[in-house]
Each structure stands twice: as C-alpha cells, then as structure tokens.
C-alpha cells in the first residue's frame, strides 16, 4: 500500500498502466484458481491519503 498527499492524487495514481498490471495479475491468478471466479469478480480500490483518510471505491475496475 502506498499513500498519496490527497485522495485525489491517490485516485490519479491508478493510471491505465497500473490498471493493466492489476488485470494481468488477476488473469494469471484466475488461470491457476479458475473456480474462485465462478460467482463473479470485482475490483474494489482503497484510496489512502497521507493523513490516513481512506476511501473505498467499489467495483472500481472493469475488464473491457
């Protein structure tokens, strides 16, 4: 986990490159554990600011 100065900056840090890396890791994990995704998969993101403020974004990433 890496905090950013603000929640806005934390959200901006999840750029397309990082999103693609998360999706690739999830695909690799699902290939090894195929039954774990049978009920569906969703990606929640926790944004963390340097002051300790946390915001949860439910279903933040979707594979296209």
mmCIF file as Biopython writes it, N, C-alpha, C and O atoms, coordinates in Angstrom:
data_model
#
loop_
_atom_site.group_PDB
_atom_site.id
_atom_site.type_symbol
_atom_site.label_atom_id
_atom_site.label_alt_id
_atom_site.label_comp_id
_atom_site.label_asym_id
_atom_site.label_entity_id
_atom_site.label_seq_id
_atom_site.pdbx_PDB_ins_code
_atom_site.Cartn_x
_atom_site.Cartn_y
_atom_site.Cartn_z
_atom_site.occupancy
_atom_site.B_iso_or_equiv
_atom_site.auth_seq_id
_atom_site.auth_asym_id
_atom_site.pdbx_PDB_model_num
ATOM 1   N N  . UNK A ? 1  ? 0.847   -1.162  0.000   1.0 0.0 1  A 1 
ATOM 2   C CA . UNK A ? 1  ? 0.000   0.000   0.000   1.0 0.0 1  A 1 
ATOM 3   C C  . UNK A ? 1  ? 0.897   1.231   0.000   1.0 0.0 1  A 1 
ATOM 4   O O  . UNK A ? 1  ? 1.935   1.266   0.662   1.0 0.0 1  A 1 
ATOM 5   N N  . UNK A ? 2  ? 0.468   2.249   -0.768  1.0 0.0 2  A 1 
ATOM 6   C CA . UNK A ? 2  ? 1.233   3.479   -0.866  1.0 0.0 2  A 1 
ATOM 7   C C  . UNK A ? 2  ? 0.264   4.647   -0.705  1.0 0.0 2  A 1 
ATOM 8   O O  . UNK A ? 2  ? -0.714  4.751   -1.445  1.0 0.0 2  A 1 
ATOM 9   N N  . UNK A ? 3  ? 0.534   5.519   0.255   1.0 0.0 3  A 1 
ATOM 10  C CA . UNK A ? 3  ? -0.348  6.674   0.434   1.0 0.0 3  A 1 
ATOM 11  C C  . UNK A ? 3  ? 0.102   7.812   -0.477  1.0 0.0 3  A 1 
ATOM 12  O O  . UNK A ? 3  ? 1.250   7.867   -0.919  1.0 0.0 3  A 1 
ATOM 13  N N  . UNK A ? 4  ? -0.822  8.702   -0.740  1.0 0.0 4  A 1 
ATOM 14  C CA . UNK A ? 4  ? -0.560  9.908   -1.531  1.0 0.0 4  A 1 
ATOM 15  C C  . UNK A ? 4  ? -0.960  11.114  -0.696  1.0 0.0 4  A 1 
ATOM 16  O O  . UNK A ? 4  ? -1.685  10.958  0.287   1.0 0.0 4  A 1 
ATOM 17  N N  . UNK A ? 5  ? -0.505  12.321  -1.059  1.0 0.0 5  A 1 
ATOM 18  C CA . UNK A ? 5  ? -0.847  13.502  -0.260  1.0 0.0 5  A 1 
ATOM 19  C C  . UNK A ? 5  ? -2.360  13.738  -0.105  1.0 0.0 5  A 1 
ATOM 20  O O  . UNK A ? 5  ? -2.801  14.253  0.923   1.0 0.0 5  A 1 
ATOM 21  N N  . UNK A ? 6  ? -3.150  13.366  -1.113  1.0 0.0 6  A 1 
ATOM 22  C CA . UNK A ? 6  ? -4.601  13.573  -1.040  1.0 0.0 6  A 1 
ATOM 23  C C  . UNK A ? 6  ? -5.308  12.390  -1.696  1.0 0.0 6  A 1 
ATOM 24  O O  . UNK A ? 6  ? -4.696  11.608  -2.424  1.0 0.0 6  A 1 
ATOM 25  N N  . UNK A ? 7  ? -6.606  12.275  -1.426  1.0 0.0 7  A 1 
ATOM 26  C CA . UNK A ? 7  ? -7.383  11.208  -2.064  1.0 0.0 7  A 1 
ATOM 27  C C  . UNK A ? 7  ? -7.425  11.399  -3.576  1.0 0.0 7  A 1 
ATOM 28  O O  . UNK A ? 7  ? -7.397  10.424  -4.328  1.0 0.0 7  A 1 
ATOM 29  N N  . UNK A ? 8  ? -7.491  12.645  -4.021  1.0 0.0 8  A 1 
ATOM 30  C CA . UNK A ? 8  ? -7.499  12.910  -5.470  1.0 0.0 8  A 1 
ATOM 31  C C  . UNK A ? 8  ? -6.214  12.412  -6.120  1.0 0.0 8  A 1 
ATOM 32  O O  . UNK A ? 8  ? -6.251  11.799  -7.187  1.0 0.0 8  A 1 
ATOM 33  N N  . UNK A ? 9  ? -5.090  12.673  -5.486  1.0 0.0 9  A 1 
ATOM 34  C CA . UNK A ? 9  ? -3.819  12.202  -6.035  1.0 0.0 9  A 1 
ATOM 35  C C  . UNK A ? 9  ? -3.708  10.681  -5.964  1.0 0.0 9  A 1 
ATOM 36  O O  . UNK A ? 9  ? -3.090  10.058  -6.828  1.0 0.0 9  A 1 
ATOM 37  N N  . UNK A ? 10 ? -4.300  10.094  -4.951  1.0 0.0 10 A 1 
ATOM 38  C CA . UNK A ? 10 ? -4.312  8.628   -4.858  1.0 0.0 10 A 1 
ATOM 39  C C  . UNK A ? 10 ? -5.107  8.036   -6.023  1.0 0.0 10 A 1 
ATOM 40  O O  . UNK A ? 10 ? -4.694  7.040   -6.616  1.0 0.0 10 A 1 
ATOM 41  N N  . UNK A ? 11 ? -6.239  8.646   -6.346  1.0 0.0 11 A 1 
ATOM 42  C CA . UNK A ? 11 ? -7.063  8.169   -7.463  1.0 0.0 11 A 1 
ATOM 43  C C  . UNK A ? 11 ? -6.319  8.339   -8.789  1.0 0.0 11 A 1 
ATOM 44  O O  . UNK A ? 11 ? -6.380  7.464   -9.653  1.0 0.0 11 A 1 
ATOM 45  N N  . UNK A ? 12 ? -5.630  9.443   -8.948  1.0 0.0 12 A 1 
ATOM 46  C CA . UNK A ? 12 ? -4.892  9.690   -10.191 1.0 0.0 12 A 1 
ATOM 47  C C  . UNK A ? 12 ? -3.718  8.725   -10.359 1.0 0.0 12 A 1 
ATOM 48  O O  . UNK A ? 12 ? -3.271  8.479   -11.480 1.0 0.0 12 A 1 
ATOM 49  N N  . UNK A ? 13 ? -3.225  8.185   -9.260  1.0 0.0 13 A 1 
ATOM 50  C CA . UNK A ? 13 ? -2.090  7.261   -9.328  1.0 0.0 13 A 1 
ATOM 51  C C  . UNK A ? 13 ? -2.471  5.923   -9.946  1.0 0.0 13 A 1 
ATOM 52  O O  . UNK A ? 13 ? -1.603  5.173   -10.391 1.0 0.0 13 A 1 
ATOM 53  N N  . UNK A ? 14 ? -3.759  5.622   -9.975  1.0 0.0 14 A 1 
ATOM 54  C CA . UNK A ? 14 ? -4.214  4.370   -10.578 1.0 0.0 14 A 1 
ATOM 55  C C  . UNK A ? 14 ? -4.434  4.598   -12.076 1.0 0.0 14 A 1 
ATOM 56  O O  . UNK A ? 14 ? -5.553  4.534   -12.585 1.0 0.0 14 A 1 
ATOM 57  N N  . UNK A ? 15 ? -3.345  4.860   -12.740 1.0 0.0 15 A 1 
ATOM 58  C CA . UNK A ? 15 ? -3.342  5.180   -14.167 1.0 0.0 15 A 1 
ATOM 59  C C  . UNK A ? 15 ? -3.576  3.908   -14.995 1.0 0.0 15 A 1 
ATOM 60  O O  . UNK A ? 15 ? -3.516  2.802   -14.457 1.0 0.0 15 A 1 
ATOM 61  N N  . UNK A ? 16 ? -3.841  4.059   -16.287 1.0 0.0 16 A 1 
ATOM 62  C CA . UNK A ? 16 ? -4.071  2.888   -17.147 1.0 0.0 16 A 1 
ATOM 63  C C  . UNK A ? 16 ? -2.975  1.823   -17.059 1.0 0.0 16 A 1 
ATOM 64  O O  . UNK A ? 16 ? -3.273  0.630   -17.128 1.0 0.0 16 A 1 
ATOM 65  N N  . UNK A ? 17 ? -1.738  2.227   -16.911 1.0 0.0 17 A 1 
ATOM 66  C CA . UNK A ? 17 ? -0.651  1.243   -16.812 1.0 0.0 17 A 1 
ATOM 67  C C  . UNK A ? 17 ? -0.810  0.375   -15.562 1.0 0.0 17 A 1 
ATOM 68  O O  . UNK A ? 17 ? -0.662  -0.846  -15.625 1.0 0.0 17 A 1 
ATOM 69  N N  . UNK A ? 18 ? -1.109  1.008   -14.432 1.0 0.0 18 A 1 
ATOM 70  C CA . UNK A ? 18 ? -1.298  0.247   -13.199 1.0 0.0 18 A 1 
ATOM 71  C C  . UNK A ? 18 ? -2.551  -0.622  -13.269 1.0 0.0 18 A 1 
ATOM 72  O O  . UNK A ? 18 ? -2.564  -1.744  -12.763 1.0 0.0 18 A 1 
ATOM 73  N N  . UNK A ? 19 ? -3.597  -0.101  -13.895 1.0 0.0 19 A 1 
ATOM 74  C CA . UNK A ? 19 ? -4.816  -0.890  -14.069 1.0 0.0 19 A 1 
ATOM 75  C C  . UNK A ? 19 ? -4.538  -2.128  -14.912 1.0 0.0 19 A 1 
ATOM 76  O O  . UNK A ? 19 ? -5.027  -3.215  -14.601 1.0 0.0 19 A 1 
ATOM 77  N N  . UNK A ? 20 ? -3.760  -1.971  -15.971 1.0 0.0 20 A 1 
ATOM 78  C CA . UNK A ? 20 ? -3.416  -3.111  -16.828 1.0 0.0 20 A 1 
ATOM 79  C C  . UNK A ? 20 ? -2.592  -4.138  -16.063 1.0 0.0 20 A 1 
ATOM 80  O O  . UNK A ? 20 ? -2.769  -5.342  -16.251 1.0 0.0 20 A 1 
ATOM 81  N N  . UNK A ? 21 ? -1.700  -3.675  -15.207 1.0 0.0 21 A 1 
ATOM 82  C CA . UNK A ? 21 ? -0.894  -4.593  -14.399 1.0 0.0 21 A 1 
ATOM 83  C C  . UNK A ? 21 ? -1.769  -5.376  -13.425 1.0 0.0 21 A 1 
ATOM 84  O O  . UNK A ? 21 ? -1.559  -6.573  -13.231 1.0 0.0 21 A 1 
ATOM 85  N N  . UNK A ? 22 ? -2.742  -4.714  -12.814 1.0 0.0 22 A 1 
ATOM 86  C CA . UNK A ? 22 ? -3.667  -5.398  -11.908 1.0 0.0 22 A 1 
ATOM 87  C C  . UNK A ? 22 ? -4.495  -6.438  -12.647 1.0 0.0 22 A 1 
ATOM 88  O O  . UNK A ? 22 ? -4.694  -7.545  -12.145 1.0 0.0 22 A 1 
ATOM 89  N N  . UNK A ? 23 ? -4.978  -6.091  -13.837 1.0 0.0 23 A 1 
ATOM 90  C CA . UNK A ? 23 ? -5.773  -7.029  -14.634 1.0 0.0 23 A 1 
ATOM 91  C C  . UNK A ? 23 ? -4.939  -8.237  -15.047 1.0 0.0 23 A 1 
ATOM 92  O O  . UNK A ? 23 ? -5.420  -9.369  -15.006 1.0 0.0 23 A 1 
ATOM 93  N N  . UNK A ? 24 ? -3.691  -8.001  -15.444 1.0 0.0 24 A 1 
ATOM 94  C CA . UNK A ? 24 ? -2.818  -9.110  -15.835 1.0 0.0 24 A 1 
ATOM 95  C C  . UNK A ? 24 ? -2.555  -10.036 -14.651 1.0 0.0 24 A 1 
ATOM 96  O O  . UNK A ? 24 ? -2.555  -11.258 -14.802 1.0 0.0 24 A 1 
ATOM 97  N N  . UNK A ? 25 ? -2.334  -9.458  -13.483 1.0 0.0 25 A 1 
ATOM 98  C CA . UNK A ? 25 ? -2.117  -10.276 -12.289 1.0 0.0 25 A 1 
ATOM 99  C C  . UNK A ? 25 ? -3.372  -11.078 -11.948 1.0 0.0 25 A 1 
ATOM 100 O O  . UNK A ? 25 ? -3.287  -12.249 -11.578 1.0 0.0 25 A 1 
ATOM 101 N N  . UNK A ? 26 ? -4.530  -10.442 -12.074 1.0 0.0 26 A 1 
ATOM 102 C CA . UNK A ? 26 ? -5.787  -11.143 -11.794 1.0 0.0 26 A 1 
ATOM 103 C C  . UNK A ? 26 ? -6.024  -12.278 -12.782 1.0 0.0 26 A 1 
ATOM 104 O O  . UNK A ? 26 ? -6.473  -13.354 -12.389 1.0 0.0 26 A 1 
ATOM 105 N N  . UNK A ? 27 ? -5.728  -12.052 -14.050 1.0 0.0 27 A 1 
ATOM 106 C CA . UNK A ? 27 ? -5.897  -13.101 -15.055 1.0 0.0 27 A 1 
ATOM 107 C C  . UNK A ? 27 ? -4.967  -14.281 -14.770 1.0 0.0 27 A 1 
ATOM 108 O O  . UNK A ? 27 ? -5.363  -15.437 -14.917 1.0 0.0 27 A 1 
ATOM 109 N N  . UNK A ? 28 ? -3.736  -13.989 -14.363 1.0 0.0 28 A 1 
ATOM 110 C CA . UNK A ? 28 ? -2.788  -15.060 -14.038 1.0 0.0 28 A 1 
ATOM 111 C C  . UNK A ? 28 ? -3.280  -15.843 -12.822 1.0 0.0 28 A 1 
ATOM 112 O O  . UNK A ? 28 ? -3.199  -17.071 -12.798 1.0 0.0 28 A 1 
ATOM 113 N N  . UNK A ? 29 ? -3.781  -15.143 -11.826 1.0 0.0 29 A 1 
ATOM 114 C CA . UNK A ? 29 ? -4.275  -15.808 -10.624 1.0 0.0 29 A 1 
ATOM 115 C C  . UNK A ? 29 ? -5.497  -16.660 -10.942 1.0 0.0 29 A 1 
ATOM 116 O O  . UNK A ? 29 ? -5.621  -17.780 -10.447 1.0 0.0 29 A 1 
ATOM 117 N N  . UNK A ? 30 ? -6.407  -16.128 -11.774 1.0 0.0 30 A 1 
ATOM 118 C CA . UNK A ? 30 ? -7.612  -16.871 -12.143 1.0 0.0 30 A 1 
ATOM 119 C C  . UNK A ? 30 ? -7.271  -18.106 -12.977 1.0 0.0 30 A 1 
ATOM 120 O O  . UNK A ? 30 ? -7.974  -19.114 -12.903 1.0 0.0 30 A 1 
ATOM 121 N N  . UNK A ? 31 ? -6.211  -18.038 -13.758 1.0 0.0 31 A 1 
ATOM 122 C CA . UNK A ? 31 ? -5.807  -19.200 -14.549 1.0 0.0 31 A 1 
ATOM 123 C C  . UNK A ? 31 ? -5.381  -20.346 -13.641 1.0 0.0 31 A 1 
ATOM 124 O O  . UNK A ? 31 ? -5.606  -21.513 -13.959 1.0 0.0 31 A 1 
ATOM 125 N N  . UNK A ? 32 ? -4.775  -20.017 -12.529 1.0 0.0 32 A 1 
ATOM 126 C CA . UNK A ? 32 ? -4.330  -21.031 -11.581 1.0 0.0 32 A 1 
ATOM 127 C C  . UNK A ? 32 ? -5.463  -21.458 -10.641 1.0 0.0 32 A 1 
ATOM 128 O O  . UNK A ? 32 ? -5.468  -22.582 -10.139 1.0 0.0 32 A 1 
ATOM 129 N N  . UNK A ? 33 ? -6.414  -20.564 -10.411 1.0 0.0 33 A 1 
ATOM 130 C CA . UNK A ? 33 ? -7.526  -20.802 -9.480  1.0 0.0 33 A 1 
ATOM 131 C C  . UNK A ? 33 ? -8.863  -20.545 -10.171 1.0 0.0 33 A 1 
ATOM 132 O O  . UNK A ? 33 ? -9.590  -19.641 -9.758  1.0 0.0 33 A 1 
ATOM 133 N N  . UNK A ? 34 ? -9.210  -21.305 -11.204 1.0 0.0 34 A 1 
ATOM 134 C CA . UNK A ? 34 ? -10.394 -20.984 -12.022 1.0 0.0 34 A 1 
ATOM 135 C C  . UNK A ? 34 ? -11.716 -21.010 -11.257 1.0 0.0 34 A 1 
ATOM 136 O O  . UNK A ? 34 ? -12.628 -20.264 -11.614 1.0 0.0 34 A 1 
ATOM 137 N N  . UNK A ? 35 ? -11.853 -21.810 -10.254 1.0 0.0 35 A 1 
ATOM 138 C CA . UNK A ? 35 ? -13.110 -21.890 -9.527  1.0 0.0 35 A 1 
ATOM 139 C C  . UNK A ? 35 ? -13.413 -20.678 -8.665  1.0 0.0 35 A 1 
ATOM 140 O O  . UNK A ? 35 ? -14.564 -20.459 -8.288  1.0 0.0 35 A 1 
ATOM 141 N N  . UNK A ? 36 ? -12.398 -19.891 -8.349  1.0 0.0 36 A 1 
ATOM 142 C CA . UNK A ? 36 ? -12.602 -18.748 -7.463  1.0 0.0 36 A 1 
ATOM 143 C C  . UNK A ? 36 ? -13.384 -17.624 -8.116  1.0 0.0 36 A 1 
ATOM 144 O O  . UNK A ? 36 ? -13.917 -16.772 -7.406  1.0 0.0 36 A 1 
ATOM 145 N N  . UNK A ? 37 ? -13.476 -17.587 -9.409  1.0 0.0 37 A 1 
ATOM 146 C CA . UNK A ? 37 ? -14.212 -16.522 -10.089 1.0 0.0 37 A 1 
ATOM 147 C C  . UNK A ? 37 ? -15.588 -16.938 -10.562 1.0 0.0 37 A 1 
ATOM 148 O O  . UNK A ? 37 ? -16.250 -16.190 -11.281 1.0 0.0 37 A 1 
ATOM 149 N N  . UNK A ? 38 ? -16.027 -18.123 -10.169 1.0 0.0 38 A 1 
ATOM 150 C CA . UNK A ? 38 ? -17.306 -18.624 -10.683 1.0 0.0 38 A 1 
ATOM 151 C C  . UNK A ? 38 ? -18.495 -17.763 -10.278 1.0 0.0 38 A 1 
ATOM 152 O O  . UNK A ? 38 ? -19.494 -17.725 -10.996 1.0 0.0 38 A 1 
ATOM 153 N N  . UNK A ? 39 ? -18.411 -17.081 -9.161  1.0 0.0 39 A 1 
ATOM 154 C CA . UNK A ? 39 ? -19.505 -16.220 -8.721  1.0 0.0 39 A 1 
ATOM 155 C C  . UNK A ? 39 ? -19.350 -14.795 -9.193  1.0 0.0 39 A 1 
ATOM 156 O O  . UNK A ? 39 ? -20.154 -13.937 -8.829  1.0 0.0 39 A 1 
ATOM 157 N N  . UNK A ? 40 ? -18.337 -14.521 -9.995  1.0 0.0 40 A 1 
ATOM 158 C CA . UNK A ? 40 ? -18.072 -13.173 -10.474 1.0 0.0 40 A 1 
ATOM 159 C C  . UNK A ? 40 ? -16.855 -12.585 -9.775  1.0 0.0 40 A 1 
ATOM 160 O O  . UNK A ? 40 ? -16.446 -13.044 -8.708  1.0 0.0 40 A 1 
ATOM 161 N N  . UNK A ? 41 ? -16.303 -11.591 -10.381 1.0 0.0 41 A 1 
ATOM 162 C CA . UNK A ? 41 ? -15.109 -10.936 -9.859  1.0 0.0 41 A 1 
ATOM 163 C C  . UNK A ? 41 ? -15.342 -9.437  -9.904  1.0 0.0 41 A 1 
ATOM 164 O O  . UNK A ? 41 ? -15.882 -8.908  -10.875 1.0 0.0 41 A 1 
ATOM 165 N N  . UNK A ? 42 ? -14.929 -8.759  -8.844  1.0 0.0 42 A 1 
ATOM 166 C CA . UNK A ? 42 ? -14.994 -7.301  -8.855  1.0 0.0 42 A 1 
ATOM 167 C C  . UNK A ? 42 ? -13.728 -6.776  -8.210  1.0 0.0 42 A 1 
ATOM 168 O O  . UNK A ? 42 ? -13.130 -7.437  -7.361  1.0 0.0 42 A 1 
ATOM 169 N N  . UNK A ? 43 ? -13.329 -5.599  -8.612  1.0 0.0 43 A 1 
ATOM 170 C CA . UNK A ? 43 ? -12.136 -4.957  -8.078  1.0 0.0 43 A 1 
ATOM 171 C C  . UNK A ? 43 ? -12.544 -3.725  -7.290  1.0 0.0 43 A 1 
ATOM 172 O O  . UNK A ? 43 ? -13.048 -2.754  -7.853  1.0 0.0 43 A 1 
ATOM 173 N N  . UNK A ? 44 ? -12.324 -3.772  -5.990  1.0 0.0 44 A 1 
ATOM 174 C CA . UNK A ? 44 ? -12.501 -2.597  -5.151  1.0 0.0 44 A 1 
ATOM 175 C C  . UNK A ? 44 ? -11.128 -1.977  -4.946  1.0 0.0 44 A 1 
ATOM 176 O O  . UNK A ? 44 ? -10.119 -2.681  -4.906  1.0 0.0 44 A 1 
ATOM 177 N N  . UNK A ? 45 ? -11.096 -0.666  -4.819  1.0 0.0 45 A 1 
ATOM 178 C CA . UNK A ? 45 ? -9.844  0.055   -4.626  1.0 0.0 45 A 1 
ATOM 179 C C  . UNK A ? 45 ? -9.958  0.858   -3.340  1.0 0.0 45 A 1 
ATOM 180 O O  . UNK A ? 45 ? -10.987 1.480   -3.077  1.0 0.0 45 A 1 
ATOM 181 N N  . UNK A ? 46 ? -8.904  0.843   -2.545  1.0 0.0 46 A 1 
ATOM 182 C CA . UNK A ? 46 ? -8.825  1.693   -1.366  1.0 0.0 46 A 1 
ATOM 183 C C  . UNK A ? 46 ? -7.857  2.825   -1.673  1.0 0.0 46 A 1 
ATOM 184 O O  . UNK A ? 46 ? -6.678  2.595   -1.939  1.0 0.0 46 A 1 
ATOM 185 N N  . UNK A ? 47 ? -8.369  4.049   -1.634  1.0 0.0 47 A 1 
ATOM 186 C CA . UNK A ? 47 ? -7.528  5.230   -1.814  1.0 0.0 47 A 1 
ATOM 187 C C  . UNK A ? 47 ? -7.079  5.672   -0.434  1.0 0.0 47 A 1 
ATOM 188 O O  . UNK A ? 47 ? -7.892  5.775   0.484   1.0 0.0 47 A 1 
ATOM 189 N N  . UNK A ? 48 ? -5.791  5.934   -0.282  1.0 0.0 48 A 1 
ATOM 190 C CA . UNK A ? 48 ? -5.245  6.290   1.027   1.0 0.0 48 A 1 
ATOM 191 C C  . UNK A ? 48 ? -4.473  7.597   0.911   1.0 0.0 48 A 1 
ATOM 192 O O  . UNK A ? 48 ? -3.535  7.710   0.121   1.0 0.0 48 A 1 
ATOM 193 N N  . UNK A ? 49 ? -4.879  8.579   1.705   1.0 0.0 49 A 1 
ATOM 194 C CA . UNK A ? 49 ? -4.179  9.865   1.748   1.0 0.0 49 A 1 
ATOM 195 C C  . UNK A ? 49 ? -3.140  9.824   2.855   1.0 0.0 49 A 1 
ATOM 196 O O  . UNK A ? 49 ? -3.221  8.999   3.765   1.0 0.0 49 A 1 
ATOM 197 N N  . UNK A ? 50 ? -2.172  10.711  2.773   1.0 0.0 50 A 1 
ATOM 198 C CA . UNK A ? 50 ? -1.082  10.742  3.744   1.0 0.0 50 A 1 
ATOM 199 C C  . UNK A ? 50 ? -1.570  10.993  5.171   1.0 0.0 50 A 1 
ATOM 200 O O  . UNK A ? 50 ? -0.920  10.573  6.128   1.0 0.0 50 A 1 
ATOM 201 N N  . UNK A ? 51 ? -2.700  11.670  5.320   1.0 0.0 51 A 1 
ATOM 202 C CA . UNK A ? 51 ? -3.225  11.950  6.668   1.0 0.0 51 A 1 
ATOM 203 C C  . UNK A ? 51 ? -4.004  10.771  7.254   1.0 0.0 51 A 1 
ATOM 204 O O  . UNK A ? 51 ? -4.551  10.869  8.352   1.0 0.0 51 A 1 
ATOM 205 N N  . UNK A ? 52 ? -4.051  9.654   6.516   1.0 0.0 52 A 1 
ATOM 206 C CA . UNK A ? 52 ? -4.736  8.466   6.998   1.0 0.0 52 A 1 
ATOM 207 C C  . UNK A ? 52 ? -6.169  8.332   6.519   1.0 0.0 52 A 1 
ATOM 208 O O  . UNK A ? 52 ? -6.825  7.334   6.817   1.0 0.0 52 A 1 
ATOM 209 N N  . UNK A ? 53 ? -6.666  9.307   5.790   1.0 0.0 53 A 1 
ATOM 210 C CA . UNK A ? 53 ? -8.011  9.231   5.242   1.0 0.0 53 A 1 
ATOM 211 C C  . UNK A ? 53 ? -8.064  8.111   4.207   1.0 0.0 53 A 1 
ATOM 212 O O  . UNK A ? 53 ? -7.180  7.992   3.358   1.0 0.0 53 A 1 
ATOM 213 N N  . UNK A ? 54 ? -9.103  7.300   4.289   1.0 0.0 54 A 1 
ATOM 214 C CA . UNK A ? 54 ? -9.268  6.178   3.363   1.0 0.0 54 A 1 
ATOM 215 C C  . UNK A ? 54 ? -10.633 6.267   2.713   1.0 0.0 54 A 1 
ATOM 216 O O  . UNK A ? 54 ? -11.632 6.539   3.379   1.0 0.0 54 A 1 
ATOM 217 N N  . UNK A ? 55 ? -10.674 6.037   1.404   1.0 0.0 55 A 1 
ATOM 218 C CA . UNK A ? 55 ? -11.935 5.983   0.673   1.0 0.0 55 A 1 
ATOM 219 C C  . UNK A ? 55 ? -11.965 4.696   -0.136  1.0 0.0 55 A 1 
ATOM 220 O O  . UNK A ? 55 ? -11.030 4.394   -0.878  1.0 0.0 55 A 1 
ATOM 221 N N  . UNK A ? 56 ? -13.049 3.941   0.013   1.0 0.0 56 A 1 
ATOM 222 C CA . UNK A ? 56 ? -13.216 2.703   -0.746  1.0 0.0 56 A 1 
ATOM 223 C C  . UNK A ? 56 ? -14.046 2.996   -1.993  1.0 0.0 56 A 1 
ATOM 224 O O  . UNK A ? 56 ? -15.117 3.599   -1.920  1.0 0.0 56 A 1 
ATOM 225 N N  . UNK A ? 57 ? -13.528 2.556   -3.136  1.0 0.0 57 A 1 
ATOM 226 C CA . UNK A ? 57 ? -14.246 2.679   -4.406  1.0 0.0 57 A 1 
ATOM 227 C C  . UNK A ? 57 ? -14.654 1.259   -4.808  1.0 0.0 57 A 1 
ATOM 228 O O  . UNK A ? 57 ? -13.812 0.441   -5.179  1.0 0.0 57 A 1 
ATOM 229 N N  . UNK A ? 58 ? -15.948 0.983   -4.727  1.0 0.0 58 A 1 
ATOM 230 C CA . UNK A ? 58 ? -16.468 -0.343  -5.032  1.0 0.0 58 A 1 
ATOM 231 C C  . UNK A ? 58 ? -16.548 -0.547  -6.520  1.0 0.0 58 A 1 
ATOM 232 O O  . UNK A ? 58 ? -16.972 0.348   -7.252  1.0 0.0 58 A 1 
ATOM 233 N N  . UNK A ? 59 ? -16.140 -1.728  -6.984  1.0 0.0 59 A 1 
ATOM 234 C CA . UNK A ? 59 ? -16.188 -2.083  -8.394  1.0 0.0 59 A 1 
ATOM 235 C C  . UNK A ? 59 ? -15.490 -1.037  -9.259  1.0 0.0 59 A 1 
ATOM 236 O O  . UNK A ? 59 ? -16.041 -0.556  -10.249 1.0 0.0 59 A 1 
ATOM 237 N N  . UNK A ? 60 ? -14.268 -0.698  -8.863  1.0 0.0 60 A 1 
ATOM 238 C CA . UNK A ? 60 ? -13.531 0.408   -9.478  1.0 0.0 60 A 1 
ATOM 239 C C  . UNK A ? 60 ? -12.967 0.085   -10.860 1.0 0.0 60 A 1 
ATOM 240 O O  . UNK A ? 60 ? -12.825 0.979   -11.694 1.0 0.0 60 A 1 
ATOM 241 N N  . UNK A ? 61 ? -12.646 -1.177  -11.108 1.0 0.0 61 A 1 
ATOM 242 C CA . UNK A ? 61 ? -12.016 -1.545  -12.383 1.0 0.0 61 A 1 
ATOM 243 C C  . UNK A ? 61 ? -12.878 -2.596  -13.079 1.0 0.0 61 A 1 
ATOM 244 O O  . UNK A ? 61 ? -13.433 -3.491  -12.443 1.0 0.0 61 A 1 
ATOM 245 N N  . UNK A ? 62 ? -12.973 -2.466  -14.369 1.0 0.0 62 A 1 
ATOM 246 C CA . UNK A ? 62 ? -13.689 -3.449  -15.172 1.0 0.0 62 A 1 
ATOM 247 C C  . UNK A ? 62 ? -12.858 -3.822  -16.375 1.0 0.0 62 A 1 
ATOM 248 O O  . UNK A ? 62 ? -12.238 -2.970  -17.011 1.0 0.0 62 A 1 
ATOM 249 N N  . UNK A ? 63 ? -12.853 -5.113  -16.681 1.0 0.0 63 A 1 
ATOM 250 C CA . UNK A ? 63 ? -12.147 -5.559  -17.875 1.0 0.0 63 A 1 
ATOM 251 C C  . UNK A ? 63 ? -13.038 -5.313  -19.078 1.0 0.0 63 A 1 
ATOM 252 O O  . UNK A ? 63 ? -14.228 -5.629  -19.060 1.0 0.0 63 A 1 
ATOM 253 N N  . UNK A ? 64 ? -12.455 -4.748  -20.120 1.0 0.0 64 A 1 
ATOM 254 C CA . UNK A ? 64 ? -13.244 -4.424  -21.308 1.0 0.0 64 A 1 
ATOM 255 C C  . UNK A ? 64 ? -13.192 -5.524  -22.322 1.0 0.0 64 A 1 
ATOM 256 O O  . UNK A ? 64 ? -13.803 -5.414  -23.384 1.0 0.0 64 A 1 
#
